[in-house]
Amino acid sequence: MLSRRDFLYLTGALPLLRGQDTQFSTSVAVVNVLATVRDKQGKIIRDLVQDDFTLLEDGRTQSIRYFSQQSDVPLTLGLLIDTSGSQARVLDRERNASLEFVEHILREDKDKTFVIHFDHQVELLQDLTSSRKELEAALKEVDGEHPQLNRRSPGGGNQQGRGQGRGGFGGGTALYDSLFLAGDEILKKQQGRKAVILLSDGVDNGSKTSLTSAIETSQRADMLVYSIRFADAERSPVGFSAPGIGRGGRRGGGRYPQTQRREPVDGKKVLERISLETGGAYFDVSNKMPLDKIYDQIEEELRNQYNLGYSPDKPGGGYHKVLVSVKRKNLTVRARDGYYS
């Protein structure tokens, strides 16, 4: 039977103690995994109970100690928007759909959202807020309508305007750096459910961090990444990563590890990998799957997740693989595939 403290913790009424984060921490006591379950037609399944689930860590069956549905737990959400040259002709649609999404999903009494844009640099347009008005102003700034907005970085300090060499659209794409910034300086400090929506064609050619490091940072921050590939049909889907440009650089206050050598990059595969390894989902914008429909699916998923909690039978440092499945046939489970302890 759950104690009152465990009940309050699982329902979000009791904040977690530092060092006992929900999924990634330096000393793991309880590991929580958010899971979404769908049938063959893609319909969300909402009526499962604890005994319907099985959970493995590093191939060993774990006892699920805590179970709840996370439909009403506060959500911390980030919008990461690619404003590089490759997105110039689709950016207006991205901005308008994002405005509508914020209107639908943000509960001003519970949820918080931030907005980051990235091209050759990464900028925090709006820090965490529950104000729709502030978020709408930040998203309009993505389209260049309000250059007078103050630029705020997580590391502190303000920047006025769009930054050096912005000029409407930048000449590079620091996608991996944007994930690093979102995870390392914003979301790792937050408790509860955390997710990021990443709008890009997936090609990075300007980051100081590698794809692997960006994913690890996202995992350590316990954030789901929903990648939406919005590619210009007249541009090649394959680009090149940036060459190594040294250590210690800062964009928006973040510290970035050194990137790898310049090599061809398939943007679709990049976004698919990011979402798979963080427990989010990948979407490709098309005539059959427009952006507003994708946002509807993401909103439905974020409001209908199961939270599975367990204490590892063999706690230890490093990365641990996690596999969640259900006993009922013809259902698929989407969940994070591991955690760091």
Phi, psi and chi 1 to 4 in degrees:
 res  aa     phi    psi   chi1   chi2   chi3   chi4
   1 MET       -  139.2  179.6  176.9  -65.8      -
   2 LEU   -73.4  140.0  -69.5  178.6      -      -
   3 SER   -74.6  164.7   67.0      -      -      -
   4 ARG   -61.1  -37.3 -177.7  174.6 -176.6  -85.5
   5 ARG   -65.8  -42.0  179.5  179.5  178.8   83.1
   6 ASP   -63.5  -39.6  -74.0  -23.5      -      -
   7 PHE   -63.4  -46.3  173.8   78.5      -      -
   8 LEU   -63.6  -37.7  -68.1  173.5      -      -
   9 TYR   -63.5  -45.0  153.4   64.6      -      -
  10 LEU   -71.4  -31.2  -73.4  170.6      -      -
  11 THR   -85.8   -0.9   57.1      -      -      -
  12 GLY    86.4    0.8      -      -      -      -
  13 ALA   -78.5  -20.3      -      -      -      -
  14 LEU  -117.9  120.5 -177.9   68.1      -      -
  15 PRO   -66.9  150.5   24.9  -33.5      -      -
  16 LEU   -73.0  150.0  -64.0  175.3      -      -
  17 LEU   -77.0  146.2  -61.8  176.8      -      -
  18 ARG   -58.4  136.4 -174.5  172.2  -62.3  -84.8
  19 GLY    90.6   -2.4      -      -      -      -
  20 GLN  -130.9   52.0  -67.5 -176.9  -34.2      -
  21 ASP   -65.8  163.2 -155.7   -9.4      -      -
  22 THR   -61.9  -38.9   53.2      -      -      -
  23 GLN  -136.4  -34.7 -171.3  168.3  -12.6      -
  24 PHE  -120.2  119.3  -58.8   95.5      -      -
  25 SER  -154.4  167.1   67.5      -      -      -
  26 THR   -77.1  -21.2   56.2      -      -      -
  27 SER  -139.7   95.3  178.7      -      -      -
  28 VAL   -81.5  119.9  175.1      -      -      -
  29 ALA  -101.7  -46.0      -      -      -      -
  30 VAL  -130.0  129.8  175.5      -      -      -
  31 VAL  -102.3  127.0  177.7      -      -      -
  32 ASN  -110.4  134.6  -72.1  -29.3      -      -
  33 VAL  -125.2  124.0 -178.8      -      -      -
  34 LEU   -85.9  133.3  -66.9  174.0      -      -
  35 ALA  -133.1  141.2      -      -      -      -
  36 THR  -116.5  135.9  -57.0      -      -      -
  37 VAL  -121.8  131.4 -176.8      -      -      -
  38 ARG  -130.5  157.7  -65.0 -179.8 -178.0  -89.7
  39 ASP   -91.0 -173.6   62.2   17.1      -      -
  40 LYS   -63.4  -27.3  -77.7 -172.5  173.4 -178.9
  41 GLN   -86.8    1.4  -70.8   71.4   44.0      -
  42 GLY    86.3    7.5      -      -      -      -
  43 LYS   -78.0  136.1 -178.7 -179.2  177.7 -179.0
  44 ILE   -65.2  134.0  -69.0  -80.3      -      -
  45 ILE  -100.7  121.6  -56.8  -59.6      -      -
  46 ARG  -112.5   -4.5  -58.5  178.6  174.1   88.3
  47 ASP  -108.1   20.1   62.1  -12.4      -      -
  48 LEU   -79.0  153.4  -61.9  177.6      -      -
  49 VAL  -119.0  173.9  -63.2      -      -      -
  50 GLN   -56.1  -41.1  179.9  172.1  -32.4      -
  51 ASP   -69.7  -10.9  -71.8  -18.3      -      -
  52 ASP   -76.8  -14.9  -69.8  -39.2      -      -
  53 PHE  -104.5  148.4  -71.1   86.6      -      -
  54 THR  -126.4  148.1   58.2      -      -      -
  55 LEU  -139.8  129.3 -167.7  151.3      -      -
  56 LEU  -116.3  140.7  -55.9  178.6      -      -
  57 GLU  -120.4  121.4  177.1  176.0  -54.8      -
  58 ASP    51.4   38.1  -62.7  -29.7      -      -
  59 GLY    84.5   -1.7      -      -      -      -
  60 ARG  -106.1  134.8  -56.9 -176.8  -52.1  -84.9
  61 THR   -66.8  134.2  -59.7      -      -      -
  62 GLN  -113.9  148.2  -54.7  -66.0  -48.0      -
  63 SER   -84.5  122.9  -63.4      -      -      -
  64 ILE   -78.8  112.9  -61.0  172.9      -      -
  65 ARG   -90.8  -34.4  -67.1 -178.6   56.5 -164.7
  66 TYR  -125.7  142.7  -49.8  115.2      -      -
  67 PHE  -148.9  133.9  177.7   84.5      -      -
  68 SER  -160.1  161.8   63.9      -      -      -
  69 GLN  -100.8  133.9  -72.3 -175.3  -80.2      -
  70 GLN  -100.9   39.8  -58.2  -73.5  -77.6      -
  71 SER   -73.0  -23.6   58.6      -      -      -
  72 ASP  -122.5    8.0 -161.6   43.7      -      -
  73 VAL   -77.2  139.8  175.4      -      -      -
  74 PRO   -53.5  146.8  -27.4   35.5      -      -
  75 LEU  -122.0  134.3  172.3   67.8      -      -
  76 THR  -107.6  120.5  -55.7      -      -      -
  77 LEU  -125.7  137.8  179.9   71.6      -      -
  78 GLY  -116.9  141.1      -      -      -      -
  79 LEU  -109.6  118.1  -67.7  174.1      -      -
  80 LEU  -112.2  113.8  -85.0   56.1      -      -
  81 ILE  -118.4  123.8  -57.4  175.3      -      -
  82 ASP   -76.9  116.1 -174.6  -16.8      -      -
  83 THR  -113.9   23.8   53.0      -      -      -
  84 SER   -75.1  173.7   64.0      -      -      -
  85 GLY   -58.1  -30.8      -      -      -      -
  86 SER   -67.8  -16.3   64.7      -      -      -
  87 GLN  -107.0    4.9  -61.3  -65.7   94.3      -
  88 ALA   -55.7  -40.7      -      -      -      -
  89 ARG   -86.6  -10.7  -63.9 -164.3  -60.7  179.8
  90 VAL  -112.3   -2.6  -61.3      -      -      -
  91 LEU   -63.5  -36.8 -173.5   59.7      -      -
  92 ASP   -62.4  -40.4 -169.6   56.5      -      -
  93 ARG   -67.0  -39.2  -79.1 -179.7  -73.9  166.4
  94 GLU   -60.3  -45.5  -68.0 -179.9   -2.2      -
  95 ARG   -64.2  -46.2 -179.7 -179.8   61.0   87.0
  96 ASN   -65.1  -41.7  -68.3  -22.7      -      -
  97 ALA   -66.6  -36.5      -      -      -      -
  98 SER   -66.4  -38.9  -62.4      -      -      -
  99 LEU   -59.6  -44.6  -78.5  167.0      -      -
 100 GLU   -65.8  -38.9 -173.5  174.2  -12.8      -
 101 PHE   -63.1  -45.4  178.2   71.2      -      -
 102 VAL   -59.7  -40.3  166.6      -      -      -
 103 GLU   -60.1  -38.2  -76.6  -72.2  -23.4      -
 104 HIS   -78.5  -43.8  -76.3  150.1      -      -
 105 ILE   -92.4  -28.7 -162.2  170.0      -      -
 106 LEU   -75.8  120.4 -178.8   65.9      -      -
 107 ARG  -100.6  110.5  -59.6  168.8  -62.6  179.3
 108 GLU   -64.9  -18.1  -69.5 -169.6  -64.4      -
 109 ASP   -90.9   -5.1   59.4  -29.0      -      -
 110 LYS  -133.9  -45.3  -70.3 -174.4  177.1 -177.9
 111 ASP   -96.1  157.8  -55.9  -36.5      -      -
 112 LYS  -132.5  145.8  -64.7 -177.4  -68.9 -176.7
 113 THR  -137.9  150.0  -52.5      -      -      -
 114 PHE  -132.5  161.5   64.0   93.1      -      -
 115 VAL  -129.5  128.1 -179.9      -      -      -
 116 ILE  -123.9  138.1  -73.3  174.5      -      -
 117 HIS  -116.6  152.7   90.1   90.4      -      -
 118 PHE  -144.5  139.0   59.0   94.4      -      -
 119 ASP  -138.8 -110.9   40.5   48.5      -      -
 120 HIS   -76.8  -10.0   67.7  -74.6      -      -
 121 GLN  -140.4  170.7   61.9 -179.0    0.1      -
 122 VAL  -116.5  130.3 -179.2      -      -      -
 123 GLU  -133.2  136.7  -67.6  179.7  -57.0      -
 124 LEU   -86.2  105.9 -179.4   66.2      -      -
 125 LEU   -75.8  -35.5  -66.3  174.1      -      -
 126 GLN  -146.9  121.6  175.4   59.1   54.5      -
 127 ASP   -72.7  175.0 -150.9  -19.0      -      -
 128 LEU   -51.6  128.2  -75.2  169.0      -      -
 129 THR  -152.8  154.9 -178.6      -      -      -
 130 SER  -105.6    7.3  -64.5      -      -      -
 131 SER   -91.3  118.2  166.7      -      -      -
 132 ARG   -62.1  -35.9  -73.6 -165.5 -178.4   97.9
 133 LYS   -61.8  -44.9 -177.3  177.3  179.6 -179.8
 134 GLU   -66.3  -38.9  -68.9  179.1   -8.4      -
 135 LEU   -68.2  -40.2  -70.1  166.9      -      -
 136 GLU   -62.7  -40.8  -71.1  169.8    0.0      -
 137 ALA   -62.8  -41.1      -      -      -      -
 138 ALA   -65.6  -41.9      -      -      -      -
 139 LEU   -68.0  -32.8  -73.9  167.9      -      -
 140 LYS   -67.8  -31.5  -72.1  178.1 -179.8  178.1
 141 GLU   -64.2  -29.1  168.0   71.7   -8.7      -
 142 VAL   -57.3  -32.2  168.1      -      -      -
 143 ASP   -91.8    4.1 -161.7   38.6      -      -
 144 GLY    80.6   16.8      -      -      -      -
 145 GLU   -82.1  -22.3  -65.9 -179.4    7.1      -
 146 HIS  -133.3   69.9  -61.9  -79.8      -      -
 147 PRO   -67.3   -8.3   26.5  -35.7      -      -
 148 GLN   -80.4   -7.9   74.3  -84.6   12.4      -
 149 LEU   -62.6  143.0  -73.2 -179.9      -      -
 150 ASN   -72.4  138.2  -72.9  -29.4      -      -
 151 ARG   -93.7  122.9 -169.5   71.9   60.9 -108.6
 152 ARG  -115.5  133.6  -70.7 -177.9  -74.3  175.7
 153 SER  -107.9  148.4   69.4      -      -      -
 154 PRO   -60.8  -25.9  -21.6   32.1      -      -
 155 GLY   -79.2   -2.1      -      -      -      -
 156 GLY   104.0  155.0      -      -      -      -
 157 GLY    91.7  160.7      -      -      -      -
 158 ASN  -117.9  151.8  -67.2  -30.3      -      -
 159 GLN  -128.4  135.7  -68.0  176.1  -60.8      -
 160 GLN   -98.2  133.9 -172.1   74.5   20.6      -
 161 GLY    83.3 -165.8      -      -      -      -
 162 ARG   -92.1   -6.7  -71.3 -167.1  172.3  -85.2
 163 GLY    97.2  168.6      -      -      -      -
 164 GLN   -60.9  128.9 -177.2  178.3    0.6      -
 165 GLY    70.0   16.6      -      -      -      -
 166 ARG   -65.9  -59.8 -179.0   72.6  172.7   86.7
 167 GLY    53.7   33.9      -      -      -      -
 168 GLY    96.5  -62.3      -      -      -      -
 169 PHE  -139.4  135.3  -68.8   93.9      -      -
 170 GLY   -78.2  166.5      -      -      -      -
 171 GLY   -95.8    8.5      -      -      -      -
 172 GLY  -143.6  177.0      -      -      -      -
 173 THR  -138.0  109.0  -51.2      -      -      -
 174 ALA   -99.6   60.5      -      -      -      -
 175 LEU   -62.9  -50.0 -172.2  158.9      -      -
 176 TYR   -63.1  -37.4  -51.9  154.1      -      -
 177 ASP   -62.9  -34.8  -77.2   -3.2      -      -
 178 SER   -66.2  -38.5   72.2      -      -      -
 179 LEU   -65.6  -41.0  -76.2  172.3      -      -
 180 PHE   -60.6  -45.6 -174.0   93.5      -      -
 181 LEU   -62.7  -46.4  174.6   63.7      -      -
 182 ALA   -61.6  -42.5      -      -      -      -
 183 GLY   -78.3  -48.3      -      -      -      -
 184 ASP   -76.5  -34.1 -172.2   65.1      -      -
 185 GLU  -110.7  -11.1  -65.7 -151.7   16.1      -
 186 ILE  -119.7  -63.2  -57.8  176.2      -      -
 187 LEU   -78.2  -27.1  -72.7  179.4      -      -
 188 LYS   -66.3  -17.7   78.9  173.4 -177.1 -179.3
 189 LYS   -87.1   -8.6  -56.0  171.3 -175.3  176.4
 190 GLN   -98.0  154.9  -54.9  -58.3  -48.6      -
 191 GLN  -107.6  164.5  -55.2  -70.6   -0.9      -
 192 GLY    83.2 -156.4      -      -      -      -
 193 ARG   -77.0  135.0  -65.3 -170.3  -54.4  141.7
 194 LYS  -138.4  135.7  -63.6  173.3  -82.9 -171.1
 195 ALA  -147.9  155.9      -      -      -      -
 196 VAL  -130.4  138.4  158.0      -      -      -
 197 ILE  -107.1  119.9  -65.2  175.3      -      -
 198 LEU  -109.6  114.4  172.6   60.7      -      -
 199 LEU  -104.8  112.0  -72.0  150.9      -      -
 200 SER  -168.3  168.0  177.4      -      -      -
 201 ASP   -88.1   -4.2   59.9    6.0      -      -
 202 GLY    89.7   -2.1      -      -      -      -
 203 VAL   -94.7  120.0  175.7      -      -      -
 204 ASP  -106.9  127.9 -174.8  -61.3      -      -
 205 ASN  -139.4   29.9   54.8   17.8      -      -
 206 GLY  -152.4    5.6      -      -      -      -
 207 SER   -83.8  154.9  -72.8      -      -      -
 208 LYS   -96.0   -8.4  -68.3 -175.9  177.5 -178.5
 209 THR  -110.8  157.0 -170.2      -      -      -
 210 SER   -87.8  165.8   67.4      -      -      -
 211 LEU   -60.4  -44.2  173.2   58.7      -      -
 212 THR   -60.5  -43.0  -60.7      -      -      -
 213 SER   -67.2  -36.9  -65.4      -      -      -
 214 ALA   -64.3  -41.7      -      -      -      -
 215 ILE   -66.4  -44.3  -68.6  173.4      -      -
 216 GLU   -60.9  -40.8  179.5  177.3  -26.4      -
 217 THR   -62.8  -40.5  -60.3      -      -      -
 218 SER   -63.3  -41.3  -58.5      -      -      -
 219 GLN   -66.2  -42.4  -68.4  170.8  -31.1      -
 220 ARG   -66.3  -28.0  -71.3 -174.6 -179.8  -82.9
 221 ALA   -83.1   -4.5      -      -      -      -
 222 ASP    60.5   44.2 -166.8   17.6      -      -
 223 MET  -115.4  133.9   71.2 -171.8 -159.9      -
 224 LEU   -79.4  135.4  -50.8  177.0      -      -
 225 VAL  -113.2  116.8 -179.0      -      -      -
 226 TYR   -98.8  108.2  -68.9   87.8      -      -
 227 SER   -93.8  130.5  -60.5      -      -      -
 228 ILE  -120.5  110.4  -57.5  175.7      -      -
 229 ARG   -85.4  113.7 -176.5  171.0  173.6  -92.2
 230 PHE  -119.5   86.7 -150.8  140.3      -      -
 231 ALA   -99.7  142.2      -      -      -      -
 232 ASP   -74.0  120.8 -170.3  -28.7      -      -
 233 ALA   -60.8  -23.7      -      -      -      -
 234 GLU   -91.0    1.3  -63.9 -173.5   11.1      -
 235 ARG  -110.0  151.9  -71.8 -178.4  175.9  -93.5
 236 SER   -68.1  138.3  169.9      -      -      -
 237 PRO   -75.9   -6.8   29.4  -34.6      -      -
 238 VAL  -111.2  130.8  177.8      -      -      -
 239 GLY  -127.2 -159.5      -      -      -      -
 240 PHE  -130.9  140.4  -70.0   86.8      -      -
 241 SER   -75.2  158.8   63.0      -      -      -
 242 ALA   -77.1  150.2      -      -      -      -
 243 PRO   -71.0  163.3   26.9  -33.9      -      -
 244 GLY   -60.3  134.4      -      -      -      -
 245 ILE  -128.6   25.9   49.8  179.1      -      -
 246 GLY    93.2  175.3      -      -      -      -
 247 ARG  -107.1  165.3  -65.2 -178.4  178.9  -89.0
 248 GLY    80.4    5.4      -      -      -      -
 249 GLY   -69.8  157.9      -      -      -      -
 250 ARG  -133.6  131.3  -65.1  177.2   65.3   84.8
 251 ARG  -130.0  120.8  -70.2 -172.0  176.5   95.7
 252 GLY    64.4   22.1      -      -      -      -
 253 GLY    93.9   -1.3      -      -      -      -
 254 GLY   -90.5  157.9      -      -      -      -
 255 ARG  -108.2  128.5  -61.5 -175.6  -58.4  -83.6
 256 TYR  -118.9  132.4  -58.8   90.1      -      -
 257 PRO   -69.8  165.6   14.8  -17.7      -      -
 258 GLN   -71.6  141.7 -169.6  170.9   10.6      -
 259 THR   -83.6  176.9 -171.2      -      -      -
 260 GLN   -93.1 -179.8  -53.5  -60.5  -45.7      -
 261 ARG   -68.3  158.4  -65.3 -175.6  -58.7  171.3
 262 ARG   -65.6  128.9 -176.0  177.7  177.7   87.8
 263 GLU  -156.6  158.4   56.8 -174.6   15.2      -
 264 PRO   -61.0  143.4  -21.3   32.5      -      -
 265 VAL  -132.6  129.6  173.6      -      -      -
 266 ASP   -94.5  110.1 -174.5  -35.5      -      -
 267 GLY   -59.2  -37.0      -      -      -      -
 268 LYS   -63.1  -46.2  179.5  178.1 -179.7  178.9
 269 LYS   -64.5  -36.5  -69.2 -178.5  178.6  179.4
 270 VAL   -61.4  -50.0  166.1      -      -      -
 271 LEU   -66.5  -38.1  -64.8  179.0      -      -
 272 GLU   -61.4  -41.9  -73.3  176.9  -26.7      -
 273 ARG   -66.2  -42.9  178.2 -175.4  170.0 -171.2
 274 ILE   -58.6  -47.6  -69.9  170.4      -      -
 275 SER   -69.3  -41.2  -67.8      -      -      -
 276 LEU   -60.5  -45.1  175.2   65.4      -      -
 277 GLU   -81.2  -11.6  -63.9 -172.2   22.3      -
 278 THR  -106.7   -5.2   59.9      -      -      -
 279 GLY    87.9   10.2      -      -      -      -
 280 GLY   -90.1 -146.0      -      -      -      -
 281 ALA  -145.4  154.7      -      -      -      -
 282 TYR  -110.1  139.6  167.4   81.5      -      -
 283 PHE  -135.0  145.4  -59.5   90.8      -      -
 284 ASP  -118.1  118.7 -147.0  -33.4      -      -
 285 VAL   -68.8  132.5  177.5      -      -      -
 286 SER  -153.0  178.8   64.4      -      -      -
 287 ASN   -63.6  -36.6  -69.0  -27.2      -      -
 288 LYS   -77.7  -24.2  -68.0 -176.5  178.6 -179.5
 289 MET  -129.5   76.0 -176.4   61.9   72.0      -
 290 PRO   -68.8  165.4   25.4  -33.1      -      -
 291 LEU   -62.1  -38.6 -172.2   55.1      -      -
 292 ASP   -65.4  -33.7   56.6   -8.9      -      -
 293 LYS   -69.4  -38.2 -172.6  174.4 -179.4  179.3
 294 ILE   -61.3  -45.1  -68.4  172.4      -      -
 295 TYR   -61.2  -36.9  -88.6  138.9      -      -
 296 ASP   -61.1  -42.1  -72.7  -17.2      -      -
 297 GLN   -65.8  -41.3  -71.5 -166.9   21.2      -
 298 ILE   -64.6  -43.6  -65.5  174.4      -      -
 299 GLU   -61.0  -43.9  178.9  179.8    1.1      -
 300 GLU   -61.3  -41.2 -178.5 -174.6   34.4      -
 301 GLU   -67.5  -43.4 -178.3  163.9  -43.5      -
 302 LEU   -64.9  -23.9  -70.7  173.0      -      -
 303 ARG   -94.1   -0.2  -62.4  -57.8 -178.2 -155.6
 304 ASN  -139.9   65.7  -66.5  -80.4      -      -
 305 GLN  -115.8  148.6  -65.5  173.2  -47.2      -
 306 TYR   -98.2  141.1  -63.1   95.0      -      -
 307 ASN  -110.6  117.7 -175.0   23.5      -      -
 308 LEU  -109.8  123.0  -48.2  174.6      -      -
 309 GLY  -117.0  138.7      -      -      -      -
 310 TYR  -151.3  158.9   70.1   97.9      -      -
 311 SER  -103.6  119.5  -64.9      -      -      -
 312 PRO   -56.7  138.5  -23.2   33.6      -      -
 313 ASP   -72.8  -25.1   61.4  -19.7      -      -
 314 LYS  -133.1   75.5  -65.9 -177.3  178.8 -179.7
 315 PRO   -63.7  144.0   23.0  -32.3      -      -
 316 GLY  -173.2  167.4      -      -      -      -
 317 GLY   -74.0  170.1      -      -      -      -
 318 GLY    92.3 -163.5      -      -      -      -
 319 TYR   -97.7  136.6 -174.1   76.1      -      -
 320 HIS  -122.6  129.1  -60.4  -84.5      -      -
 321 LYS   -76.9  138.3  -67.7  -74.9  -68.4 -177.5
 322 VAL  -127.0  135.0  172.9      -      -      -
 323 LEU  -129.6  119.9  177.0   63.1      -      -
 324 VAL  -108.9  133.8  179.6      -      -      -
 325 SER  -142.2  167.7   58.2      -      -      -
 326 VAL  -122.1  151.8  -69.2      -      -      -
 327 LYS   -79.2  -27.3  -59.8  170.3 -174.4  176.1
 328 ARG   -68.6  137.5 -167.5 -175.9  -59.9 -178.0
 329 LYS   -74.6  157.1  -66.1 -177.6  178.4 -179.9
 330 ASN    64.1   27.4  -59.8  -40.0      -      -
 331 LEU  -120.0  147.2  -62.0 -178.4      -      -
 332 THR  -118.0  144.1   58.6      -      -      -
 333 VAL  -115.2  132.9 -179.2      -      -      -
 334 ARG  -113.8  121.9  179.0  159.8   53.4 -119.1
 335 ALA  -154.4  162.9      -      -      -      -
 336 ARG   -59.6  143.8 -166.9 -178.6  -56.3  -82.4
 337 ASP   -94.7    7.6   66.0   -1.5      -      -
 338 GLY   173.1 -178.6      -      -      -      -
 339 TYR  -152.9  161.7   71.0   97.0      -      -
 340 TYR  -103.8  139.5  -74.8   91.2      -      -
 341 SER  -128.0      -   65.5      -      -      -
